[in-house]
C-alpha cells in the first residue's frame, strides 16, 4: 500500500500483534462450547485483523470484461 513502509519496525510490530490476536481468537473460536453468536463475533474480529494485514499485499490487477465470453 502506498505510504506504508512495510520494512519499518512499526509495521513489523503491527504484524506481530495482529498475528498474535488472530492466533488467540482462533484458539477461542475452537472451543466446543462456543455458541453461534460468539463464534460469529470472533470470526468477524479475525476478519478485521486479516484486513489490516492485507494492507501489505498488492491489490489484484483489474480484470478485463470480455463482453460475457
Secondary structure by P-SEA (a helix, b strand, c coil): ccccccccaaaaaaaaaaaaaaaaaaaaaacccccaaaaaaaaaaaaaaaaaaaccccccccccccccc
